Amino acid sequence: MSLCNDPVIRNQWHVICALEDISPRNTHTTLLGESVSFAANTDTTGARAWRTDAPDTSLPVTCAYGYLWTCLGTADKPLFALPEYAEADRRNVCAATVGVRVSAPRAVENFLDMGHFPYVHTGILGEQPHTEVREYDVTVEESTNDVIATRCRFYQPMAAAGADGGMLVEYIYRVPHPYCSVLYKSCPSDESRLDVIALFVQPVTEETIRAHALVSVIDENSTDLSIRMFQQTIFGQDKPILENQFPKRLPLDPRAETPIRADKSAIVYRRWLSDLGITYGVIPAAA
């Protein structure tokens, strides 16, 4: 198992576990090819993490958005902001953690892709003949350096666990971290608000991940179980598609894979990763 020598990725905060799953008992996971252990603090002040082979030392930790995050390098900035999580009337559910044999960038790119909805998530996030990906806009926000896609619209038969019929859904995609993406979408129960679904990808190795999902919704009727089941159904449909991707790492050379209009977000995301100097989980463009 190769270790990560990418300084940009090593200095990022990375998700390792849902807070609700942490106990005082030592638990082990793999991050960037390294064995990491974590446990809840006995004084209830949070959790600690450490390299498994160095139990007397500590890694930095952040408890945010229902998950535990750590950094194997030097975190030079705070974790990205997600202010919706703190809104009092939101249902915040750690909806799924799924292991997938694919690279982290491939998983994020799939999350950004609306074109697969009618074919992979038939009857839920899409259906024929509603297959057109309408024109939308993608930019890199100057103040935050986030990738932002706006004016994304797609017809969905069942947009959320609490939906009771099909609707034309408005999407905003945001990529604030090389391995994380946040989706803001029309709320079925309140037209003035947006539901939030976040994908936090834990890079186990260059070609294996644990994908963690946060669902933050305005929904008084659904149970946590139904929200989890809805999201896990989506993950279950995506998993075999992702694991059949070849190559598993994401090519950054714009000539490597032929883009279409629906891939506009993917094109900007790949260019953004290249500009950041990311080398882990990708196939860098030739010099």
Buried (B, 14 or more C-beta within 10 A) or exposed (E): EEEBEBEBBBBBBBBBBBBEEBEEEEBEBBBBBBEBBBBBEEEEEEBBBBBBEEEEEEBBBBBBBBBBBBBBBEBEEEBBEBEBBEEEEBBBBBBBBBEBBBBBBBBBBBBBBBBBBBEBBEEBBBBEEBBBBEEBEBEBEEEEEBBBBBEBBBBBBBBBBBBEEBBEBBBBBBBBBBBBBBBBBBBBBEEEBBBBBBBBBBBBBBBBBBBBBBBBBBBEEBEBEBBBBBBBBBBEBBBEBBBEBEBBBBBBEEEBEEEEEBBBBBBBBBBBBBEEEBBBBBBBBEE
